Every structure is written in C-alpha cells, then in structure tokens.
Amino acid sequence: MKKMTIESIEPQIMGRIKAGAFLIVKAGEKANVMTIGWASVGFIWSKPIMTIAVRPTRYTYGIIELAKDFSVSIPTEGMKKEIEVCGSRSGRDCDKFKECNFKTFPSIKAYSPVLAIAGIHIECKIIYKSVMDSSQLIEEYHKLYPKKDYHTLYFGEIMECYSTDRE
C-alpha cells in the first residue's frame, strides 16, 4: 500500500473515473457496490473533498442515506465486465460482490470497505449532501434524467487515499 495525497491523484483519477470506478457503501450489515462515472475531486471548506452522485432510484441510495461514509475503488486497468455488471445490475436483485467475485478489505478510517483490486482507493466521511433541484439545472442536461430521478450529491471529506498494486 502506498499513501497518496489528493494533489497527487487528481490528474490520474479523473480519466479513470470517466471509464468507471466502484462506489462501495456499507451501513449496518447492508453493503453494495455500484459503478460511478460522475465524480469530482477538489478542495471545499479548506478540506480535500470527493463529490459523488447517486440517484434515488438506485439500491445504493437506500444504504448511503444511512451511512456515515463511502469508499471509492478506482481500478488501475481493465475490469470492463465488472464495471458493466455493477453499472447495470441492481443490488436489490443480486449480490454484485459475489457476481463479480470481489473481495474486500477493511478501510483504514471508513466503515465502508474497499475492493481488493489493484488501483487507487479513497475513503470519505460524508460531511454534506444536497438533493438536486431540477429547476436550477440548465435545460440541455434534463435529457440525462428521462425518469426525472435527479441525483443527490454527497460531499465526502477524503480521510485516506492510497494505491495498491495487486489484489
């Protein structure tokens, strides 16, 4: 494991997130993994922050609403099949951890685990959330919400960030 800072990872992770990363959320005994392709990293409130977006129609939404934190595992390469499964299947209907043969390991500071994959892992404490107000979204982007299931944005203070080079 190699510790990293937000300044050192920002340039490399944004391209990878666009290709697909894994959001892992756990509350009580319920856990789920889902693909994310929309996220941002930066500094807000003088803290390193990762912002993720989860639609209320997703199974993960019910878990993250109860959670105090989340983790994101960004694969070094590949994992196209797993990204597809976690982005198209619901945790209501299947166990994506089993389906993708994912193993997890405990986070350093978060309750939500990280995936045991080669990549960058970010552990975040949820410090703020905001339900999107569709009246404030420019018209051109409404086409991204044909079901009108506008995201809730979760702002996570980055507590730990590190890379692993193997499972």
C-alpha positions as CSV (number, residue, x, y, z in Angstrom):
1,M,0.0,0.0,0.0
2,K,1.2,3.5,-0.9
3,K,-0.3,6.5,0.8
4,M,-1.2,9.3,-1.6
5,T,-2.4,12.9,-1.4
6,I,-5.3,14.4,-3.3
7,E,-2.9,16.7,-5.2
8,S,-1.0,13.7,-6.5
9,I,-4.0,11.7,-7.6
10,E,-6.4,14.2,-9.1
11,P,-4.8,14.3,-12.6
12,Q,-4.7,10.5,-12.8
13,I,-8.1,9.6,-11.3
14,M,-10.5,11.8,-13.3
15,G,-9.8,10.0,-16.6
16,R,-10.2,6.6,-14.8
17,I,-13.4,7.6,-13.2
18,K,-14.9,8.5,-16.6
19,A,-14.1,4.9,-17.6
20,G,-15.8,3.6,-14.5
21,A,-14.9,3.3,-10.8
22,F,-16.6,1.5,-7.9
23,L,-18.5,3.2,-5.1
24,I,-18.7,1.0,-2.0
25,V,-21.2,1.8,0.7
26,K,-22.0,0.0,3.9
27,A,-24.5,0.8,6.7
28,G,-25.1,-1.8,9.4
29,E,-24.8,-5.2,7.7
30,K,-26.1,-3.9,4.3
31,A,-23.4,-3.2,1.7
32,N,-23.4,-2.6,-2.0
33,V,-21.1,-1.7,-4.8
34,M,-22.1,0.3,-7.9
35,T,-20.3,1.8,-10.9
36,I,-19.8,5.5,-10.9
37,G,-18.6,7.6,-13.8
38,W,-19.5,11.0,-12.5
39,A,-17.5,12.4,-9.6
40,S,-15.3,15.4,-8.7
41,V,-12.3,15.9,-6.5
42,G,-11.1,19.2,-5.1
43,F,-10.9,21.5,-2.1
44,I,-14.0,22.9,-0.4
45,W,-14.2,24.2,3.2
46,S,-10.4,24.0,3.2
47,K,-10.6,20.2,3.0
48,P,-9.9,17.7,0.3
49,I,-13.4,16.6,-0.9
50,M,-14.7,14.0,-3.3
51,T,-18.2,14.5,-4.5
52,I,-20.3,11.6,-5.9
53,A,-23.8,11.5,-7.3
54,V,-26.4,8.8,-6.5
55,R,-29.9,8.6,-8.0
56,P,-32.7,7.9,-5.5
57,T,-33.9,5.0,-7.8
58,R,-30.7,3.1,-7.1
59,Y,-30.5,0.4,-4.4
60,T,-27.3,2.1,-3.1
61,Y,-29.2,5.2,-2.3
62,G,-31.1,3.5,0.5
63,I,-27.8,2.4,2.0
64,I,-25.8,5.7,1.6
65,E,-28.7,7.6,3.2
66,L,-28.0,5.6,6.4
67,A,-24.2,5.6,6.0
68,K,-21.7,8.0,7.5
69,D,-19.0,7.3,4.9
70,F,-18.3,5.8,1.5
71,S,-15.3,4.5,-0.3
72,V,-14.3,4.6,-4.0
73,S,-12.0,2.0,-5.6
74,I,-10.6,3.1,-9.0
75,P,-9.2,0.1,-10.9
76,T,-5.7,0.5,-12.4
77,E,-6.9,-1.1,-15.7
78,G,-9.4,-3.4,-17.2
79,M,-12.4,-4.7,-15.2
80,K,-14.7,-3.8,-18.1
81,K,-17.0,-6.7,-17.3
82,E,-17.2,-5.8,-13.6
83,I,-17.9,-2.2,-14.4
84,E,-20.7,-3.2,-16.7
85,V,-22.2,-5.6,-14.1
86,C,-22.1,-3.0,-11.3
87,G,-23.5,-0.3,-13.5
88,S,-26.4,-2.3,-15.0
89,R,-27.5,-4.7,-12.2
90,S,-29.2,-3.8,-9.0
91,G,-28.2,-4.8,-5.5
92,R,-31.9,-5.4,-4.9
93,D,-31.8,-8.4,-7.3
94,C,-28.3,-9.8,-6.9
95,D,-25.1,-9.7,-4.8
96,K,-22.7,-7.9,-7.1
97,F,-19.8,-8.7,-4.8
98,K,-20.4,-12.4,-5.5
99,E,-21.3,-11.9,-9.1
100,C,-18.0,-10.1,-9.8
101,N,-16.0,-12.3,-7.4
102,F,-15.0,-9.2,-5.5
103,K,-13.1,-9.5,-2.2
104,T,-13.0,-6.5,0.1
105,F,-10.7,-5.4,2.9
106,P,-11.4,-3.1,5.7
107,S,-10.8,0.6,5.2
108,I,-8.3,2.4,7.3
109,K,-10.7,5.0,8.6
110,A,-14.1,4.3,7.0
111,Y,-16.8,1.8,7.9
112,S,-17.4,1.1,4.2
113,P,-14.7,-1.3,2.9
114,V,-12.6,-1.0,-0.3
115,L,-12.3,-3.6,-3.1
116,A,-9.3,-5.8,-3.0
117,I,-8.2,-4.7,-6.5
118,A,-5.1,-3.0,-7.9
119,G,-5.9,0.7,-8.1
120,I,-6.5,3.8,-6.1
121,H,-8.7,3.7,-3.0
122,I,-10.4,6.8,-1.5
123,E,-12.1,6.7,1.9
124,C,-14.5,9.6,2.6
125,K,-16.6,10.8,5.5
126,I,-19.9,12.2,4.3
127,I,-20.0,15.8,5.5
128,Y,-22.8,17.2,3.4
129,K,-25.5,16.1,0.9
130,S,-27.6,18.0,-1.5
131,V,-30.7,16.9,-3.4
132,M,-30.5,18.3,-6.9
133,D,-33.1,21.0,-7.6
134,S,-34.1,20.3,-11.2
135,S,-35.3,23.9,-11.7
136,Q,-31.7,25.0,-11.3
137,L,-30.4,22.6,-14.0
138,I,-29.9,24.0,-17.5
139,E,-32.4,22.6,-19.9
140,E,-29.8,20.9,-22.1
141,Y,-29.0,18.5,-19.2
142,H,-32.5,17.4,-18.4
143,K,-32.2,14.8,-21.2
144,L,-29.8,12.9,-18.8
145,Y,-32.8,12.4,-16.5
146,P,-35.6,10.8,-18.6
147,K,-37.1,9.3,-15.4
148,K,-36.8,12.6,-13.5
149,D,-34.6,10.8,-10.9
150,Y,-32.2,13.6,-10.2
151,H,-29.1,12.8,-8.2
152,T,-28.3,13.5,-4.6
153,L,-24.8,14.8,-4.3
154,Y,-22.7,13.5,-1.5
155,F,-19.7,15.5,-0.4
156,G,-17.1,13.3,1.3
157,E,-14.1,14.6,3.2
158,I,-11.2,12.5,2.0
159,M,-9.8,10.8,5.1
160,E,-7.5,8.3,3.4
161,C,-6.2,7.9,-0.1
162,Y,-3.8,5.1,-1.2
163,S,-2.9,2.8,-4.0
164,T,-2.5,-0.9,-4.1
165,D,-0.6,-2.7,-6.9
166,R,-2.3,-6.1,-6.6
167,E,-5.3,-7.8,-5.0
